[in-house]
């Protein structure tokens, strides 16, 4: 189990993408990580765009970003709600300052844009937010999964397997605490 002893936060809000939310939770638990499902506090459970409901373990207000080895931000429409939470943005900034692994897929980089951490980085995302990414000072590249140091990004749901594999690689290389 490659992730034994690692803590991973997966952020959810309503209308998250089910593949991008559930698969990382299951995959990282399968590898032995402690996975904490983190919400904004607007609900105790969130429903995906596809109708799947997942319970939240804790709210962002209760946690610090540097308590985790990795933060994972699934896509769907949830990132638009997550980026409006000062506590979510604070957690991302704390994890970024501590050089933890931060991963976002599809529309997930919206949260990273609002947290102000993308300037000078190379990123991929859903093509529809390419302009947002470049306007935040990042270089956007059309690639299924991209790793830039402690930052892992991916384009869309079919890329979730490779996205998780790349996060696991980043975590097992000792790039986080």
Long-range contacts (C-beta under 8 A, 24 or more apart in sequence): 1-30, 1-31, 1-32, 2-31, 2-32, 2-168, 2-171, 2-172, 3-28, 3-31, 3-32, 3-33, 3-168, 3-171, 3-172, 4-31, 4-32, 4-33, 5-32, 6-32, 6-33, 6-34, 6-69, 6-70, 6-171, 6-176, 7-33, 7-34, 7-36, 7-67, 7-68, 7-69, 7-70, 8-33, 8-34, 8-35, 8-36, 8-68, 8-69, 8-70, 8-71, 8-72, 8-171, 9-35, 9-36, 9-38, 9-63, 9-65, 9-68, 9-70, 9-71, 9-72, 9-91, 10-35, 10-36, 10-37, 10-38, 10-72, 10-74, 11-38, 11-39, 11-60, 11-71, 11-72, 11-73, 11-74, 11-78, 11-82, 11-88, 11-111, 12-37, 12-38, 12-39, 12-46, 12-54, 12-56, 12-74, 12-78, 13-39, 13-40, 13-42, 13-46, 13-78, 13-79, 13-81, 13-82, 14-42, 14-43, 14-46, 14-47, 14-77, 14-78, 14-81, 15-46, 15-47, 15-48, 15-49, 15-76, 15-77, 15-78, 15-81, 16-46, 16-48, 16-49, 16-54, 16-74, 16-75, 16-76, 16-77, 16-78, 17-48, 17-49, 17-50, 17-74, 17-75, 17-76, 17-78, 17-105, 17-106, 17-157, 18-48, 18-49, 18-50, 18-51, 18-52, 18-76, 19-157, 19-160, 20-74, 20-75, 20-76, 20-105, 20-106, 20-108, 20-157, 20-160, 20-163, 21-48, 21-52, 21-54, 21-74, 21-76, 21-78, 22-48, 22-52, 22-54, 23-160, 23-161, 23-164, 24-72, 24-74, 24-160, 24-163, 24-164, 24-167, 25-54, 27-164, 27-168, 28-72, 28-164, 28-167, 28-168, 31-168, 33-69, 33-171, 36-63, 36-68, 38-63, 38-88, 38-91, 40-81, 40-82, 40-84, 40-85, 40-87, 40-88, 41-85, 41-87, 42-81, 46-78, 48-76, 49-76, 49-77, 59-87, 60-85, 60-87, 60-88, 60-90, 60-91, 61-87, 63-91, 64-91, 64-94, 65-90, 65-91, 65-92, 65-93, 65-94, 65-95, 65-96, 65-98, 65-100, 66-94, 66-95, 66-97, 66-98, 66-100, 66-177, 68-95, 68-100, 69-100, 69-101, 69-171, 69-176, 69-177, 70-100, 70-101, 70-102, 70-103, 70-167, 70-170, 70-171, 70-176, 71-95, 71-100, 71-101, 71-102, 71-103, 72-103, 72-104, 72-167, 73-102, 73-103, 73-104, 73-105, 73-108, 73-109, 73-111, 73-112, 74-105, 74-106, 74-108, 75-104, 75-105, 75-106, 75-107, 75-108, 75-126, 75-156, 75-157, 76-106, 76-107, 77-107, 78-107, 79-104, 79-106, 79-107, 79-108, 79-109, 79-110, 79-111, 80-107, 80-110, 82-110, 82-111, 83-110, 83-111, 83-113, 83-114, 83-115, 84-114, 89-114, 89-115, 92-117, 93-117, 98-177, 99-150, 99-175, 99-176, 100-150, 100-176, 100-177, 101-150, 101-151, 101-152, 101-167, 101-170, 101-171, 101-175, 101-176, 102-150, 102-151, 102-152, 103-151, 103-152, 103-153, 103-154, 103-163, 103-166, 103-167, 103-170, 104-152, 104-153, 104-154, 105-153, 105-154, 105-155, 105-156, 105-157, 105-159, 105-160, 105-163, 106-154, 106-155, 106-156, 106-157, 108-153, 109-133, 109-153, 112-136, 112-151, 121-148, 121-149, 121-151, 122-146, 122-148, 123-148, 123-151, 123-153, 124-153, 124-154, 124-155, 125-153, 125-155, 126-155, 126-156, 127-155, 149-175, 150-175, 150-176
